[in-house]
Protein backbone atom coordinates (compact mmCIF):
# COMPACT_ATOMS: atom_id res chain seq x y z
CA UNK A 1 0.00 0.00 0.00
CA UNK A 2 2.81 2.42 0.91
CA UNK A 3 4.67 1.78 -2.35
CA UNK A 4 1.49 2.40 -4.30
CA UNK A 5 1.13 5.81 -2.65
CA UNK A 6 4.78 6.66 -3.29
CA UNK A 7 4.46 5.89 -6.99
CA UNK A 8 1.28 7.87 -7.48
CA UNK A 9 1.31 11.62 -8.01
CA UNK A 10 -1.09 13.07 -5.44
CA UNK A 11 -3.29 15.82 -6.88
CA UNK A 12 -3.32 17.93 -3.70
CA UNK A 13 -2.52 21.63 -3.22
CA UNK A 14 0.48 21.91 -0.87
CA UNK A 15 1.40 24.78 1.44
CA UNK A 16 5.01 25.97 1.21
CA UNK A 17 7.05 27.10 4.19
CA UNK A 18 7.01 30.73 3.07
CA UNK A 19 3.23 30.79 3.02
CA UNK A 20 2.84 30.22 -0.71
CA UNK A 21 0.90 27.46 -2.41
CA UNK A 22 2.09 24.77 -4.82
CA UNK A 23 -0.66 23.73 -7.22
CA UNK A 24 -0.75 20.43 -9.15
CA UNK A 25 -0.86 20.93 -12.90
CA UNK A 26 -4.56 20.01 -13.10
CA UNK A 27 -5.73 22.52 -10.44
CA UNK A 28 -5.84 26.22 -11.48
CA UNK A 29 -3.54 28.38 -9.39
CA UNK A 30 -3.37 32.11 -8.72
CA UNK A 31 -2.67 34.31 -11.73
CA UNK A 32 0.60 36.26 -11.75
CA UNK A 33 1.59 39.77 -12.88
CA UNK A 34 2.69 38.90 -16.42
CA UNK A 35 -0.38 40.37 -18.05
CA UNK A 36 -0.19 43.62 -16.06
CA UNK A 37 3.50 44.18 -16.88
CA UNK A 38 2.85 43.48 -20.56
CA UNK A 39 -0.05 45.90 -20.57
CA UNK A 40 2.04 48.71 -19.08
CA UNK A 41 4.72 48.21 -21.73
CA UNK A 42 2.07 48.15 -24.46
CA UNK A 43 0.49 51.38 -23.19
CA UNK A 44 3.86 53.16 -23.25
CA UNK A 45 4.59 51.97 -26.79
CA UNK A 46 1.16 52.90 -28.14
CA UNK A 47 1.25 56.32 -26.49
CA UNK A 48 4.28 57.10 -28.67
CA UNK A 49 2.15 56.79 -31.81
CA UNK A 50 1.59 60.21 -33.34
CA UNK A 51 -1.84 61.83 -32.71
CA UNK A 52 -3.01 58.95 -30.52
CA UNK A 53 -3.81 61.48 -27.79
CA UNK A 54 -6.50 63.21 -29.86
CA UNK A 55 -8.34 59.96 -30.48
CA UNK A 56 -8.09 58.97 -26.82
CA UNK A 57 -9.79 62.24 -25.85
CA UNK A 58 -12.46 61.73 -28.52
CA UNK A 59 -13.28 58.19 -27.39
CA UNK A 60 -13.18 59.22 -23.73
CA UNK A 61 -15.74 61.92 -24.51
CA UNK A 62 -18.04 59.27 -26.00
CA UNK A 63 -17.53 57.17 -22.88
CA UNK A 64 -18.45 60.15 -20.71
CA UNK A 65 -21.70 60.61 -22.65
CA UNK A 66 -22.55 56.94 -22.06
CA UNK A 67 -21.95 57.47 -18.35
CA UNK A 68 -24.39 60.39 -18.42
CA UNK A 69 -27.11 58.11 -19.86
CA UNK A 70 -26.49 55.63 -17.01
CA UNK A 71 -26.62 58.53 -14.56
CA UNK A 72 -30.18 59.39 -15.63
CA UNK A 73 -31.26 55.80 -14.99
CA UNK A 74 -29.61 55.69 -11.55
CA UNK A 75 -31.29 58.95 -10.50
CA UNK A 76 -34.59 57.05 -10.73
CA UNK A 77 -33.31 54.73 -7.97
CA UNK A 78 -31.80 57.41 -5.72
CA UNK A 79 -34.08 56.49 -2.79
CA UNK A 80 -33.93 52.68 -2.86
CA UNK A 81 -30.28 52.24 -3.88
CA UNK A 82 -28.53 55.42 -2.69
CA UNK A 83 -30.50 56.49 0.42
CA UNK A 84 -31.57 59.77 -1.26
CA UNK A 85 -27.93 60.90 -1.66
CA UNK A 86 -27.84 62.50 -5.11
CA UNK A 87 -24.12 63.31 -4.87
CA UNK A 88 -23.40 59.62 -4.33
CA UNK A 89 -25.22 58.81 -7.59
CA UNK A 90 -22.94 61.22 -9.50
CA UNK A 91 -19.81 59.78 -7.85
CA UNK A 92 -20.82 56.17 -8.55
CA UNK A 93 -21.67 56.88 -12.20
CA UNK A 94 -18.91 59.34 -13.16
CA UNK A 95 -15.82 58.28 -11.19
CA UNK A 96 -12.65 57.19 -13.05
CA UNK A 97 -9.75 55.11 -11.78
CA UNK A 98 -6.41 56.81 -11.06
CA UNK A 99 -4.54 55.45 -14.08
CA UNK A 100 -7.33 56.58 -16.38
CA UNK A 101 -7.25 60.10 -14.94
CA UNK A 102 -3.46 60.28 -15.42
CA UNK A 103 -3.60 59.07 -19.04
CA UNK A 104 -6.44 61.45 -19.95
CA UNK A 105 -4.61 64.36 -18.29
CA UNK A 106 -1.44 63.56 -20.25
CA UNK A 107 -3.44 63.28 -23.49
CA UNK A 108 -5.12 66.65 -22.89
CA UNK A 109 -1.69 68.25 -22.44
CA UNK A 110 -0.42 66.58 -25.63
CA UNK A 111 -3.56 67.62 -27.50
CA UNK A 112 -3.09 71.27 -26.51
CA UNK A 113 0.53 71.14 -27.74
CA UNK A 114 -0.54 69.53 -31.05
CA UNK A 115 -3.29 72.10 -31.59
CA UNK A 116 -0.71 74.86 -31.19
CA UNK A 117 1.52 73.11 -33.75
CA UNK A 118 -0.89 71.82 -36.43
CA UNK A 119 -4.27 73.30 -35.38
CA UNK A 120 -6.30 70.13 -36.10
CA UNK A 121 -4.34 66.95 -35.23
CA UNK A 122 -7.03 64.60 -36.59
CA UNK A 123 -7.21 66.33 -39.97
CA UNK A 124 -3.44 66.48 -40.08
CA UNK A 125 -3.19 62.75 -39.50
CA UNK A 126 -5.95 62.02 -42.05
CA UNK A 127 -4.10 64.06 -44.68
CA UNK A 128 -1.41 61.34 -44.67
CA UNK A 129 -3.99 58.74 -45.70
CA UNK A 130 -6.43 56.44 -43.87
CA UNK A 131 -3.83 53.91 -42.76
CA UNK A 132 -2.07 56.10 -40.15
CA UNK A 133 -5.43 57.34 -38.85
CA UNK A 134 -6.83 53.80 -38.48
CA UNK A 135 -3.65 52.69 -36.68
CA UNK A 136 -3.93 55.69 -34.35
CA UNK A 137 -7.59 54.94 -33.67
CA UNK A 138 -6.88 51.28 -32.91
CA UNK A 139 -4.01 52.26 -30.63
CA UNK A 140 -6.31 54.63 -28.73
CA UNK A 141 -8.97 51.96 -28.29
CA UNK A 142 -6.41 49.45 -27.02
CA UNK A 143 -5.00 51.93 -24.50
CA UNK A 144 -8.44 52.83 -23.17
CA UNK A 145 -9.29 49.16 -22.89
CA UNK A 146 -6.08 48.48 -20.95
CA UNK A 147 -6.66 51.33 -18.49
CA UNK A 148 -10.33 50.33 -18.00
CA UNK A 149 -11.91 53.60 -19.04
CA UNK A 150 -15.35 52.06 -18.31
CA UNK A 151 -14.41 51.16 -14.74
CA UNK A 152 -16.61 52.62 -12.00
CA UNK A 153 -18.68 51.35 -9.11
CA UNK A 154 -21.77 51.53 -11.29
CA UNK A 155 -20.00 49.59 -14.04
CA UNK A 156 -19.13 46.91 -11.47
CA UNK A 157 -22.79 46.62 -10.41
CA UNK A 158 -23.96 46.38 -14.02
CA UNK A 159 -21.38 43.69 -14.77
CA UNK A 160 -22.43 41.70 -11.70
CA UNK A 161 -26.05 41.77 -12.86
CA UNK A 162 -24.94 40.34 -16.21
CA UNK A 163 -22.88 37.45 -14.80
CA UNK A 164 -25.64 34.89 -15.48
CA UNK A 165 -25.70 33.31 -12.04
CA UNK A 166 -22.01 33.68 -11.18
CA UNK A 167 -22.54 36.60 -8.78
CA UNK A 168 -22.57 36.13 -5.01
CA UNK A 169 -26.32 36.66 -4.57
CA UNK A 170 -27.29 34.12 -7.23
CA UNK A 171 -24.76 31.61 -5.88
CA UNK A 172 -26.27 31.87 -2.40
CA UNK A 173 -29.76 31.38 -3.86
CA UNK A 174 -28.81 28.21 -5.76
CA UNK A 175 -26.98 26.78 -2.74
CA UNK A 176 -29.91 27.58 -0.45
CA UNK A 177 -32.45 25.98 -2.74
CA UNK A 178 -30.61 22.76 -3.64
CA UNK A 179 -28.92 22.43 -0.25
CA UNK A 180 -32.06 22.99 1.83
CA UNK A 181 -35.40 23.96 0.25
CA UNK A 182 -35.34 21.17 -2.32
CA UNK A 183 -34.87 18.75 0.57
CA UNK A 184 -37.63 19.96 2.92
CA UNK A 185 -40.32 21.23 0.52
CA UNK A 186 -41.28 18.58 -2.07
CA UNK A 187 -42.70 15.12 -1.57
CA UNK A 188 -40.66 12.76 -3.73
CA UNK A 189 -42.88 9.69 -3.44
CA UNK A 190 -40.82 7.69 -0.92
CA UNK A 191 -41.17 7.43 2.86
CA UNK A 192 -39.92 10.99 3.27
CA UNK A 193 -42.75 13.46 3.81
CA UNK A 194 -42.80 16.81 2.04
CA UNK A 195 -43.72 20.08 3.74
CA UNK A 196 -47.44 19.76 3.00
CA UNK A 197 -47.63 16.24 4.46
CA UNK A 198 -45.62 17.33 7.50
CA UNK A 199 -48.03 20.21 8.15
CA UNK A 200 -51.05 17.89 7.87
CA UNK A 201 -49.47 15.49 10.38
CA UNK A 202 -48.68 18.44 12.68
CA UNK A 203 -52.31 19.63 12.53
CA UNK A 204 -53.60 16.14 13.33
CA UNK A 205 -51.22 15.53 16.23
CA UNK A 206 -51.67 18.95 17.87
CA UNK A 207 -55.31 19.68 17.10
CA UNK A 208 -54.57 22.99 15.37
CA UNK A 209 -54.99 24.47 11.89
CA UNK A 210 -52.28 26.08 9.79
CA UNK A 211 -54.27 28.36 7.44
CA UNK A 212 -51.57 28.59 4.77
CA UNK A 213 -49.59 25.41 4.25
CA UNK A 214 -46.44 27.06 2.97
CA UNK A 215 -43.01 27.98 4.25
CA UNK A 216 -42.72 31.77 4.57
CA UNK A 217 -39.08 32.80 4.07
CA UNK A 218 -38.12 36.20 5.48
CA UNK A 219 -35.63 38.34 3.52
CA UNK A 220 -35.09 41.64 5.41
CA UNK A 221 -33.10 44.39 3.70
CA UNK A 222 -30.88 44.77 6.79
CA UNK A 223 -29.99 41.06 6.36
CA UNK A 224 -30.20 40.55 10.13
CA UNK A 225 -32.52 37.81 11.38
CA UNK A 226 -32.70 37.15 15.16
CA UNK A 227 -32.37 33.58 16.47
CA UNK A 228 -36.00 33.66 17.64
CA UNK A 229 -38.61 35.61 15.66
CA UNK A 230 -40.44 36.56 18.86
CA UNK A 231 -38.01 39.46 19.18
CA UNK A 232 -38.72 40.71 15.63
CA UNK A 233 -42.48 40.65 16.29
CA UNK A 234 -42.53 42.60 19.56
CA UNK A 235 -43.52 39.25 21.08
CA UNK A 236 -46.70 38.91 19.04
CA UNK A 237 -45.18 35.60 17.93
CA UNK A 238 -44.51 32.59 20.09
CA UNK A 239 -42.46 29.58 19.05
CA UNK A 240 -44.38 26.30 19.00
CA UNK A 241 -43.50 22.65 18.56
CA UNK A 242 -41.48 22.23 15.35
CA UNK A 243 -42.48 20.10 12.38
CA UNK A 244 -41.24 16.53 12.05
CA UNK A 245 -37.57 16.48 11.01
CA UNK A 246 -36.34 15.31 7.63
CA UNK A 247 -33.33 13.00 7.94
CA UNK A 248 -30.91 12.57 5.07
CA UNK A 249 -27.34 11.37 4.47
CA UNK A 250 -25.54 14.27 2.83
CA UNK A 251 -21.92 15.21 2.04
CA UNK A 252 -20.47 12.65 4.42
CA UNK A 253 -22.83 13.60 7.27
CA UNK A 254 -24.84 10.54 8.29
CA UNK A 255 -28.41 11.18 9.45
CA UNK A 256 -28.30 14.92 8.92
CA UNK A 257 -31.55 16.49 10.15
CA UNK A 258 -33.57 19.31 8.64
CA UNK A 259 -36.65 20.81 10.26
CA UNK A 260 -38.95 23.81 10.02
CA UNK A 261 -40.13 26.03 12.86
CA UNK A 262 -43.77 26.70 13.70
CA UNK A 263 -44.88 29.96 15.30
CA UNK A 264 -48.12 31.07 16.88
CA UNK A 265 -49.05 34.67 16.08
CA UNK A 266 -51.15 36.48 18.68
CA UNK A 267 -52.79 39.39 16.80
CA UNK A 268 -51.99 42.69 18.56
CA UNK A 269 -49.91 40.68 21.01
CA UNK A 270 -52.96 39.62 23.02
CA UNK A 271 -52.15 36.13 24.30
CA UNK A 272 -55.21 35.71 26.51
CA UNK A 273 -57.62 34.68 23.74
CA UNK A 274 -57.92 31.88 21.19
CA UNK A 275 -57.34 33.98 18.07
CA UNK A 276 -53.78 32.78 17.50
CA UNK A 277 -52.67 32.02 13.94
CA UNK A 278 -50.16 29.26 13.16
CA UNK A 279 -47.50 29.83 10.52
CA UNK A 280 -44.39 28.05 9.25
CA UNK A 281 -41.72 30.69 8.86
CA UNK A 282 -37.98 31.31 9.12
CA UNK A 283 -35.31 33.67 7.88
CA UNK A 284 -33.15 33.04 4.82
CA UNK A 285 -30.07 31.65 6.56
CA UNK A 286 -27.58 32.46 3.75
CA UNK A 287 -28.36 36.17 4.20
CA UNK A 288 -27.68 35.92 7.94
CA UNK A 289 -24.31 34.36 7.11
CA UNK A 290 -23.72 37.19 4.65
CA UNK A 291 -24.64 39.71 7.37
CA UNK A 292 -22.05 38.14 9.66
CA UNK A 293 -19.44 38.42 6.90
CA UNK A 294 -20.19 42.15 6.69
CA UNK A 295 -19.75 42.53 10.44
CA UNK A 296 -16.13 41.33 10.31
CA UNK A 297 -13.07 42.91 8.71
CA UNK A 298 -12.22 40.15 6.28
CA UNK A 299 -10.45 40.65 2.97
CA UNK A 300 -13.57 41.32 0.89
CA UNK A 301 -15.92 42.68 3.57
CA UNK A 302 -15.66 46.32 2.42
CA UNK A 303 -16.61 45.37 -1.15
CA UNK A 304 -19.54 43.32 0.08
CA UNK A 305 -20.75 46.21 2.24
CA UNK A 306 -20.70 48.56 -0.73
CA UNK A 307 -22.79 46.24 -2.89
CA UNK A 308 -24.90 44.51 -0.22
CA UNK A 309 -28.21 45.84 -1.57
CA UNK A 310 -27.43 44.54 -5.05
CA UNK A 311 -26.33 41.17 -3.63
CA UNK A 312 -29.47 40.81 -1.50
CA UNK A 313 -31.66 41.80 -4.45
CA UNK A 314 -29.92 39.28 -6.68
CA UNK A 315 -30.46 36.57 -4.04
CA UNK A 316 -34.19 37.32 -3.88
CA UNK A 317 -34.77 37.50 -7.64
CA UNK A 318 -32.76 34.33 -8.35
CA UNK A 319 -34.40 32.33 -5.56
CA UNK A 320 -37.84 33.49 -6.71
CA UNK A 321 -37.04 32.38 -10.26
CA UNK A 322 -35.78 28.95 -9.12
CA UNK A 323 -38.83 28.28 -6.95
CA UNK A 324 -41.28 29.38 -9.64
CA UNK A 325 -39.57 27.12 -12.18
CA UNK A 326 -40.08 24.03 -9.97
CA UNK A 327 -43.72 22.80 -10.07
CA UNK A 328 -43.13 20.59 -7.02
CA UNK A 329 -42.02 23.60 -4.92
CA UNK A 330 -43.73 26.73 -6.22
CA UNK A 331 -46.92 26.26 -4.14
CA UNK A 332 -45.06 25.38 -0.95
CA UNK A 333 -42.93 28.47 -0.42
CA UNK A 334 -43.53 32.22 -0.19
CA UNK A 335 -40.70 34.76 -0.18
CA UNK A 336 -41.15 37.96 1.85
CA UNK A 337 -38.60 40.59 0.82
CA UNK A 338 -39.18 43.60 3.04
CA UNK A 339 -37.71 46.76 4.54
CA UNK A 340 -37.37 45.95 8.23
CA UNK A 341 -37.05 49.56 9.42
CA UNK A 342 -39.60 52.29 8.78
CA UNK A 343 -38.85 55.92 7.86
CA UNK A 344 -38.40 56.78 11.57
CA UNK A 345 -35.82 54.03 12.06
CA UNK A 346 -38.21 51.84 14.05
CA UNK A 347 -38.08 48.10 13.46
CA UNK A 348 -41.22 46.84 11.74
CA UNK A 349 -43.36 44.12 13.28
CA UNK A 350 -42.80 40.96 11.24
CA UNK A 351 -45.99 39.45 12.71
CA UNK A 352 -48.07 42.14 11.02
CA UNK A 353 -46.36 41.43 7.68
CA UNK A 354 -46.99 37.69 8.07
CA UNK A 355 -50.65 38.21 9.00
CA UNK A 356 -51.10 40.40 5.92
CA UNK A 357 -49.52 37.70 3.73
CA UNK A 358 -51.68 35.00 5.30
CA UNK A 359 -54.84 37.04 4.67
CA UNK A 360 -53.71 37.60 1.10
CA UNK A 361 -53.09 33.88 0.55
CA UNK A 362 -56.36 32.75 2.14
CA UNK A 363 -58.29 35.33 0.11
CA UNK A 364 -56.72 34.00 -3.08
CA UNK A 365 -57.54 30.41 -2.08
CA UNK A 366 -61.18 31.38 -1.40
CA UNK A 367 -61.40 33.23 -4.71
CA UNK A 368 -60.27 30.15 -6.65
CA UNK A 369 -62.36 27.77 -4.55
CA UNK A 370 -59.48 25.94 -2.95
N, C-alpha and C positions, 0 to 999 in steps of 0.2 A: 504494500500500500504506500509506504514512504517513497519507494523508488518511482512509483507512478506519479506521485505529486511532484517529485523533483524534475521529472522529465516533461512535465506539462507546464506550459506558459500560463500563469494565472492572470486572468483579465480583471485585475483589481487596481483601483487608483491607490497609489502609495504616497504617504507623507514623508517629505525629506526633512533632514535635520534643521535646515535653515527656515523651515516653515512653508516651503514651496510644495508643489504637487507634481508627481510623475504619473502621466496618463498612459495607459496602454494604447496601442495604435488604433484600436477600434472604438475608443471612447473619446468624444470631442473634448479638447482641453480649452484653456483660456486663450483668447486671441492676443497676439502681441502688438507691437507698435510699428510694424513694417509698413502697413498701409498709411498711417499718419505721417511718417517720415517721408514716404514717397509723395504724398499729397502736398506737403510743404515745398518740396523741391519742384514739383510740377507747377505750383502756384507762382513761385519765383521765376521760373522759366517763361511761363505764359505772360506774366506781367511785363516782360521785356518786349513783347510783340507790339509794334507801333500802333497807336490809336486804339489799343484794347481798352484803355480807361474810358473812352467816350461810350463805347458799347456797354461796359459794365454799369455806368451811370444810367444809361437808357433802359436796360433790363431791370435794374434796381427800382427805377421809377414805376415800371409796369408792376413789379412785385408789390410796391407800396400801394398802388391803386387796388390790387387784389386784397391787401390787408384791410383797406378801407371798406370794401364790400363785406368782409367778414365782421368788421366792427359794427356795421349796421345790424347784422343778425344778432350779435351778442348783446347789443343794447336792449333788445327785446327780452332778454333773460337776466337783466341787471338785478332783479329782486331775488329770483330763485337761485341763481348761480353765483352772484357777486355781492349779495347782502346789501343791495342798493348803493354800492360804491362805484359811481360812474368812472372815477379816475382809474380804478383798478381795471375796468373794462378796456380803457385806452392802453394801459400798460401791457396787459395780457395780449392784446391784438397787435400792438405796434412796436414792441420791444425787439431789438436785434442783439445778437451775441457780440462779444467784444471783438473777435477777429473780423467779423463782418463790418463793424463800425470803423475799424482801422483801415481795412482795404478800401471802403467807400470814401473815407476821408483822404486817403492817398490819391485815389482816382480823381476826386474833385480838384485837388491841387494840380495834378497832371493835366486835367482838362482845361483849367484856367490858363496854364502855361501854353498849351497847344492852341487855344483860342487866340492868345496874344501873338502866336507865331504864324498860324495859317488860317485864322478866323473860323473856319468850319472844318474840324478834323474829319468828320464823317465824309463830307463831300471831297475833301482832299484825298482820303484813302480810296474812295470810289473812283476817282479820276485815274487811278492806276490800274483799273480793271476790277471785275467782280471777285477774282480769286483772292487777292489780299483782304478784301472786305469780308468775304465769307470765312476766311481763316481767323480774322480778328473777332468776328462774331462767335465762332465756335470756341475760341479761346476764352472769351468773356463768359460764355455759358458754362464752360467747364470750371472756371474759377469760382463763379457764384455757386455752383453745385458743391464744390469742395469746401467752401466756407459756410455752407448751410444758410443761404440768404433767406430761406423760408422758415428757419427755426424761430420759434416763439412758444410760450406756454400754451397759447391757443392752438398752434400747429400741433403740439404734442397731444392735446386733447382730441383734436380731429383725427389724428393718426390712430390713436387708441380706439376710437369708435369704429375705425375701418379695419381693425385687426382680425375680424371674422372669428371671434371666439378665443383669440389668444391673449386678450387683456385679462387683468387680474379679476375684475368683477365677473366676467363670463366664466372664467376658470373655477371660481368659487361656486358659482351656480351649478355647473355641471358636476362638480365633486359632491355638492350637497344633495343633488337629486339622486345620482346613481349610488352614492355612498350611504344614503339614509332614506330619503323619501320613497325611492323605488323599492325599498325593502319593507317599509311599514305601511304604505298606502294600498297597493293592489292585492287582490286575492288571486293567487296563481294556480288554484285548482288542486293543491295538495293539502296536507294537514295544517299548513300554516294559514291562519286567519288574516284577512286584510283588515283595513281600518273599519270599514262598515260592519263587518261581522263582529269585530271586537267591541264596537259601540253597542250593537244589539245584545251581546252577551252581558256587557256592563249594565245596560238598562234592566235586563231580566234579573240579574243577581242582586242589584241594589234598589230595585223598585223605583227607579227614576226615569225621566225622559230627557233625552238630548235633542232639542228641537232641530238643530242642523247637524247632520252627521258628516261633518267635514273637519279637517284639521286647519285651524286658522293660524297662519304663520305671520308673526309681527316683524315688520321691517321699519324701525324708527330711523329718521334721518340723522339723529345723533349717534346711531350705531350701538348705543348702550342699552343693554337689556338686563335688568336685575335678576338675581338667582330665583327669586320668588315674585310672581306678578302681583301679589297682594300689595306690595309697595308702590307699583306703578299705577294702581287703581284706587289709591287713597283708602285701601282696605274694603272696597266694595266687593273684591274678589276673595275667595277662600279656597285654598287647595283642597282637593278631595282625593279619594282613592284613585290611583292611576289605572289605566287600561292594562289588560293582560300583556305581558312582555312577548316580544318576538325574539326567538333564539336562533342564531345562525353562526356557522363556522365561517370566518372571514379573515383573510390576510394573515393566516397563522394563529389567529385568536380562536380557540375552541370555545363553543357555547357563548359567543358574544351576545349580549342582550340589548334590545332596543325597546323603548316604551314611550308612550305619550301621556302627558299630564292632563288631568281633568280639573276644571275649576268650577266653583259655584259662584255666580254673580248675584249679589244682593242689590237690586236696583235702589239707588240713592243711599246705599250703605246701610239700609235698615235690615238687620239680621233677625229681628223678632217675628217675622211673618213667614209665610210659605211661598212667597213669590220668587224664590231663587230660580236662576236660569243656569243650566249646565252647558258647558262649552269645552271643546278640546282645543287647546291653544298653547303656543310656545313661541319663543323668539327664534329668529334665524341664527343658529349658532355660528356659522362662518363669519357673520358680520360682527358678532361679539369678539371673536378671535381677532378680526381685523381692527376693531376698536382697541384691543389690548396691544396690538402692534403699534398703533399710533401713540399710545401712552408711554412707550419706551423709546429711548434714543438709539435705535438700531441704524444700520447703514442706510436703509432706504426709507426710514420713517418720515423724514421731512418731505420727500416726494409724495408719499402716500397721503400725508396731511393736505398737501396742496390740491390733490386731485380726488379727495375722498368722496365728494358729492358725485363726481362722474363715475367713480368705481361702484358706489352704492347703487346708483341708477342703472348701471350696466348689469349688476347682479340681479336687480329686480326684473328688468326687461327680459334678460336671458332666461331666468328661472320661469317667468310667466310663459314665455314661448315654449320651453321644454314641457311644462305641465300641460299646456293646451294642446300640444302635439301628441300627447299620450292618452288615448281614449280610456285606458284602464285607470288613469289618475286624475283626469281633468275635473271630475265631479266629486273628488274626495279632498280637495285642497283649495283654500282661499288665501291669497296673499293680501296683506294689509300694509301698504307702504304709506307712512304718515309722518307728519311733522309733530314731534313729541313735545314741543314747547310752543306756547301761543305767543302773540305779539308782545305781551308783557313779561315774557320770560318765565311764565308759570308752566309747570309740567302738566300736560293734558292727562285726563283720566282715561286710561285704556279700556276700562270697563264700559264707559259710555260709547266708545268707538265700536267695541265688540257687540254691544246691545243693538246699535244701529245697523251693523252688518247682519246680525241674526234676524232682525225685523225685515231687512231687505230681502234676505234669502227665503224666509218663510212666506213673504208676500209673493215672491216669484213662484214658489212652489204651489201656492194656493191658486195663482192666476193660471198656471198650466195644469191644474188638477192633479198634482202629485201628492 
